[in-house]
Amino acid sequence: MFVLIPGVGKGVNGARRWIPLGITNFQPSELMKLSVVLFTAWYTVQRQDYLHHLLKGLAPMGAAVIAVGVLLLVTLGLVMVYSASIALPDGPKYAKYSSSHFLVRHALSIAMAFCIGIFAFKVPLKVWDRLAPAMFALAFVLLIFVLIPGVGKGVNGARRWIPLGITNFQPSELMKLSVVLFTAWYTVQRQDYLHHLLKGLAPMGAAVIAVGVLLLLQPDMGAFMVIAVIAMGLLFLGGISGKLFSALIGLAIGSFATIIIFSPFRRDRIFAYLDPWNESFAAGKAYQLTHSLMAFGRGEWFGVGLGGSVEKLHYLPEAHTDFILAVIGEELGFVGVTVVIAIFYWIVRRAFLIGRTALQLDRSFAGLVAKGIAIWIGWQAFINMGVNLGLLPTKGLTLPFVSFGGSGLMMNAVAIAILLKIDYENRILMRGGKL
């Protein structure tokens, strides 16, 4: 990770592979080769009796790869946040900041997220099961607080943050995690009533609608879309009636369509998305989209090189947050974007497999939580990538693990820690142990 940080790693002939140590340079990749030999040998000996078995032999190794995948995304995010934000102090909005301001803040957020993730990993799943309703209630109260003048902080016309001195906290990120836990808990507790409208679907639907109202008042329709899909996905995986689920999908589509129709600025975004190069949109509602597409176009196959983006030079707004994938596309090209997509695919796929293993071990709550985390990360990443590539209308959603933002990083870290804990407990049970 450190070798990729500007000022720490040393580049030679266009490759950044070394860390200068005074009289010599150290190449971390050589240490990794030795480490992989030792770790794989140790793992093979420890799991000798299970090497012919997918779940007991290769699944634990896959969980380790999840951690590696997340580490790669976080490392890439640190580098790209610095690259995308280095020119921001040249403008009047961030004139008081240094060129490394966002790099330092993002690095501190990563450190905090890592510490919180370690703590979350130590918490057994049965504790998360007990805390799920309370966490949902806490997140709901915080969504109310953020709307109170003098408590919530507004940025660019949206009131989504609660200032906490050295940082700002975004309650909607906590709500995403809380919805995963609460919906999994609800599905297990109400398993016998999931085919019943009033006793099964209605209470959960009312909770999601209440959350949606609070999010739309911020406004934050992107977070509402993520939360709604998490809840619907877990209800479907939990065994909700097919007819009720179909009605739920119809209701969700109708609700979002109604919100767009009766919201002028959202309606204008849709028109701009459909014809971004129109003169009436290109300098207005489609400004971000057109410059994002130009960034991808400039990147071609292999990019213009790290730090060589032009669009980040005050052309593309929010280049270090919502549109960081466009900067990756411009500087690292099609290949770089493909690698990012592949890493997300691997993480989401492994999360679903961990959830399936938990369900096979009769751990319904743990299995649904793992699959809920997969839905959350996969759906949010899909929306962000779709917006950057012009496949979806512009929404204010960050790219998990990559974009600048403390609250998102911390909640993502907790989610991955819970996912790894589920896998850890699965392996204990598969070895015949007890939790």
FIMI-583373 format. One record per residue (C-alpha): residue in one letter; x, y, z. Coordinates in steps of 0.02 Angstrom, whole numbers, padded with zeros to 5 digits, always signed. Layout:
residues N
AXYZ ...
END
This chain:
residues 435
M+00000+00000+00000 F+00134+00125+00053 V+00233+00106-00107 L+00087+00184-00204 I+00079+00341-00097 P+00162+00492-00181 G+00312+00547-00077 V+00332+00374+00000 G+00352+00257-00147 K+00491+00286-00274 G+00458+00279-00460 V+00585+00220-00589 N+00551+00214-00777 G+00367+00245-00748 A+00346+00107-00617 R+00320+00144-00431 R+00387-00013-00348 W+00515+00041-00219 I+00523+00120-00046 P+00684+00220-00020 L+00776+00170+00140 G+00926+00286+00137 I+01071+00183+00069 T+00957+00064-00027 N+00782+00040-00097 F+00660-00094-00038 Q+00538-00180-00157 P+00381-00240-00061 S+00328-00357-00202 E+00479-00467-00164 L+00424-00481+00018 M+00249-00524-00042 K+00318-00669-00147 L+00401-00744+00006 S+00246-00710+00113 V+00131-00798-00011 V+00245-00951-00011 L+00245-00960+00179 F+00060-00921+00202 T+00001-01044+00068 A+00112-01181+00137 W+00047-01148+00313 Y-00133-01146+00252 T-00111-01307+00154 V-00043-01399+00307 Q-00179-01331+00421 R-00320-01375+00301 Q-00246-01537+00231 D-00403-01639+00268 Y-00516-01515+00177 L-00420-01471+00018 H-00540-01577-00085 H-00690-01482-00015 L-00743-01314-00087 L-00821-01236+00069 K-00698-01305+00197 G-00544-01296+00087 L-00555-01147-00030 A-00689-01039+00053 P-00577-00979+00197 M-00444-00932+00069 G-00579-00837-00025 A-00620-00738+00133 A-00437-00686+00142 V-00450-00629-00039 I-00599-00520+00010 A-00485-00430+00132 V-00352-00413-00002 G-00481-00347-00126 V-00543-00216-00003 L-00363-00168+00036 L-00328-00144-00150 L-00482-00033-00171 V-00439+00071-00017 T-00259+00091-00076 L-00316+00142-00250 G-00440+00261-00170 L-00305+00344-00066 V-00197+00373-00220 M-00341+00431-00330 V-00415+00547-00198 Y-00246+00633-00189 S-00234+00641-00378 A-00412+00704-00400 S-00401+00836-00262 I-00224+00901-00281 A-00280+01048-00389 L-00433+01098-00285 P-00339+01229-00180 D-00308+01327-00341 G-00493+01374-00343 P-00579+01500-00228 K-00686+01369-00138 Y-00536+01277-00064 A-00408+01416-00072 K-00369+01401+00115 Y-00324+01216+00100 S-00157+01138+00056 S-00137+01023-00093 S-00125+00873+00025 H-00276+00921+00133 F-00394+00789+00063 L-00255+00658+00059 V-00220+00682+00245 R-00405+00682+00292 H-00437+00527+00188 A-00287+00438+00265 L-00352+00479+00439 S-00524+00414+00390 I-00445+00252+00329 A-00351+00234+00494 M-00510+00265+00594 A-00608+00144+00484 F-00474+00011+00510 C-00483+00030+00699 I-00673+00026+00699 G-00669-00126+00585 I-00555-00221+00705 F-00673-00182+00848 A-00825-00236+00746 F-00740-00401+00701 K-00726-00444+00886 V-00915-00430+00908 P-01004-00599+00889 L-01149-00609+00766 K-01270-00650+00907 V-01233-00477+00980 W-01269-00393+00812 D-01431-00493+00809 R-01484-00420+00977 L-01429-00244+00931 A-01513-00237+00759 P-01679-00154+00813 A-01588-00030+00926 M-01465+00016+00787 F-01608+00046+00666 A-01696+00157+00794 L-01534+00255+00826 A-01504+00282+00640 F-01685+00338+00619 V-01669+00466+00760 L-01507+00532+00685 L-01595+00555+00517 I-01720+00665+00609 F-01582+00764+00697 V-01493+00801+00534 L-01647+00897+00474 I-01651+01010+00628 P-01578+01185+00591 G-01423+01212+00695 V-01392+01025+00712 G-01378+00961+00534 K-01249+01034+00415 G-01293+01081+00237 V-01174+01065+00089 N-01220+01110-00091 G-01404+01126-00047 A-01417+00957+00043 R-01428+00936+00232 R-01351+00765+00261 W-01215+00785+00393 I-01198+00809+00580 P-01039+00904+00626 L-00933+00817+00758 G-00788+00937+00777 I-00644+00863+00677 T-00760+00773+00557 N-00939+00763+00493 F-01049+00610+00515 Q-01177+00558+00384 P-01322+00463+00466 S-01380+00389+00301 E-01222+00282+00297 L-01264+00212+00469 M-01441+00181+00407 K-01377+00073+00263 L-01289-00042+00386 S-01436-00036+00506 V-01559-00085+00369 V-01452-00237+00326 L-01452-00294+00508 F-01632-00246+00546 T-01707-00325+00389 A-01610-00486+00420 W-01670-00487+00601 Y-01850-00447+00548 T-01850-00583+00414 V-01793-00715+00538 Q-01914-00659+00675 R-02063-00647+00557 Q-02022-00799+00450 D-02195-00876+00474 Y-02284-00717+00416 L-02185-00670+00259 H-02329-00731+00151 H-02451-00618+00243 L-02473-00436+00192 L-02521-00356+00358 K-02416-00464+00475 G-02266-00488+00360 L-02238-00353+00231 A-02332-00202+00300 P-02225-00168+00457 M-02061-00177+00360 G-02134-00076+00217 A-02190+00060+00337 A-02016+00069+00413 V-01933+00087+00243 I-02059+00219+00188 A-02028+00319+00347 V-01840+00312+00315 G-01871+00363+00135 V-01970+00516+00185 L-01829+00575+00298 L-01699+00545+00163 L-01800+00637+00031 L-01813+00788+00147 Q-01622+00803+00150 P-01634+00770-00002 D-01540+00605-00033 M-01634+00499-00157 G-01479+00396-00196 A-01465+00332-00017 F-01652+00294-00018 M-01633+00190-00176 V-01492+00090-00097 I-01588+00061+00065 A-01748+00012-00026 V-01656-00116-00133 I-01567-00189+00020 A-01734-00213+00110 M-01822-00284-00044 G-01677-00400-00083 L-01669-00472+00092 L-01857-00496+00100 F-01847-00591-00065 L-01702-00699-00005 G-01793-00727+00159 G-01939-00809+00070 I-02071-00674+00045 S-02221-00723-00060 G-02192-00703-00247 K-02354-00605-00268 L-02311-00488-00126 F-02136-00463-00194 S-02203-00423-00368 A-02322-00297-00291 L-02178-00225-00191 I-02074-00200-00348 G-02221-00116-00434 L-02249-00003-00285 A-02064+00045-00279 I-02057+00085-00465 G-02218+00185-00454 S-02157+00280-00301 F-01990+00329-00378 A-02076+00378-00541 T-02198+00488-00444 I-02057+00571-00347 I-01966+00611-00510 I-02123+00676-00598 F-02170+00795-00457 S-01991+00853-00423 P-01936+00981-00555 F-01748+00968-00523 R-01752+00776-00530 R-01858+00783-00688 D-01732+00900-00768 R-01593+00779-00723 I-01683+00640-00815 F-01703+00747-00972 A-01520+00798-00960 Y-01468+00616-00942 L-01566+00568-01098 D-01484+00705-01203 P-01327+00765-01111 W-01246+00849-01264 N-01396+00962-01295 E-01340+01143-01279 S-01475+01180-01149 F-01410+01039-01037 A-01223+01026-01070 A-01182+01181-00968 G-01315+01147-00837 K-01392+00986-00771 A-01282+00876-00883 Y-01120+00970-00847 Q-01049+00834-00733 L-01103+00694-00849 T-01028+00770-01006 H-00860+00804-00922 S-00862+00629-00847 L-00887+00555-01020 M-00747+00664-01088 A-00633+00598-00951 F-00668+00418-01000 G-00642+00463-01182 R-00471+00540-01147 G-00417+00386-01049 E-00441+00264-01194 W-00361+00094-01158 F-00220+00129-01036 G-00254+00308-00978 V-00152+00467-00986 G-00049+00417-00834 L-00068+00441-00647 G-00088+00627-00609 G-00114+00672-00792 S-00302+00704-00786 V-00363+00867-00861 E-00545+00851-00808 K-00499+00857-00623 L-00428+01033-00651 H-00592+01119-00602 Y-00689+01050-00750 L-00767+00896-00668 P-00857+00940-00504 E-00840+00819-00357 A-00697+00728-00444 H-00633+00658-00279 T-00803+00595-00218 D-00949+00548-00332 F-00850+00552-00495 I-00685+00475-00443 L-00712+00331-00565 A-00706+00457-00708 V-00533+00513-00648 I-00480+00330-00636 G-00543+00306-00814 E-00447+00457-00877 E-00283+00418-00788 L-00283+00227-00790 G-00395+00198-00940 F-00511+00056-00984 V-00393-00069-00905 G-00395+00022-00737 V-00585+00034-00735 T-00600-00151-00781 V-00487-00199-00636 V-00596-00097-00515 I-00754-00181-00580 A-00673-00353-00566 I-00623-00323-00385 F-00801-00269-00340 Y-00870-00422-00429 W-00755-00536-00330 I-00800-00456-00163 V-00988-00465-00197 R-00977-00644-00260 R-00877-00702-00109 A-01000-00614+00008 F-01146-00710-00069 L-01050-00874-00051 I-01012-00837+00132 G-01197-00803+00158 R-01244-00966+00072 T-01124-01063+00183 A-01201-00983+00337 L-01376-01031+00280 Q-01317-01210+00251 L-01260-01210+00432 D-01435-01153+00487 R-01372-00979+00530 S-01514-00881+00451 F-01474-00710+00523 A-01289-00722+00480 G-01326-00784+00305 L-01449-00644+00268 V-01330-00513+00339 A-01189-00575+00225 K-01303-00569+00073 G-01370-00398+00127 I-01192-00329+00133 A-01163-00401-00041 I-01321-00315-00106 W-01271-00150-00023 I-01094-00144-00092 G-01139-00213-00262 W-01292-00102-00290 Q-01207+00058-00232 A-01053+00022-00337 F-01165-00015-00487 I-01259+00150-00468 N-01098+00251-00449 M-01018+00168-00600 G-01178+00187-00701 V-01187+00372-00661 N-01004+00400-00706 L-01023+00305-00870 G-01186+00391-00918 L-01290+00233-00900 L-01394+00306-00757 P-01452+00481-00711 T-01336+00581-00599 K-01351+00534-00414 G-01246+00585-00265 L-01177+00414-00217 T-00995+00377-00181 L-00896+00226-00241 P-00875+00111-00089 F-00697+00099-00020 V-00631+00218-00154 S-00714+00389-00144 F-00669+00523-00017 G-00783+00520+00135 G-00761+00469+00316 S-00935+00405+00360 G-00947+00293+00208 L-00775+00218+00238 M-00812+00181+00421 M-00979+00097+00386 N-00903-00001+00242 A-00764-00058+00360 V-00891-00117+00488 A-00987-00210+00352 I-00831-00300+00291 A-00782-00340+00471 I-00953-00418+00502 L-00937-00515+00338 L-00768-00585+00388 K-00836-00625+00562 I-00976-00725+00483 D-00849-00823+00382 Y-00741-00848+00537 E-00888-00917+00636 N-00937-01027+00488 R-00765-01107+00490 I-00774-01138+00677 L-00938-01231+00655 M-00873-01329+00504 R-00729-01390+00611 G-00853-01452+00740 G-00825-01310+00863 K-00951-01208+00960 L-00984-01021+00961 
END
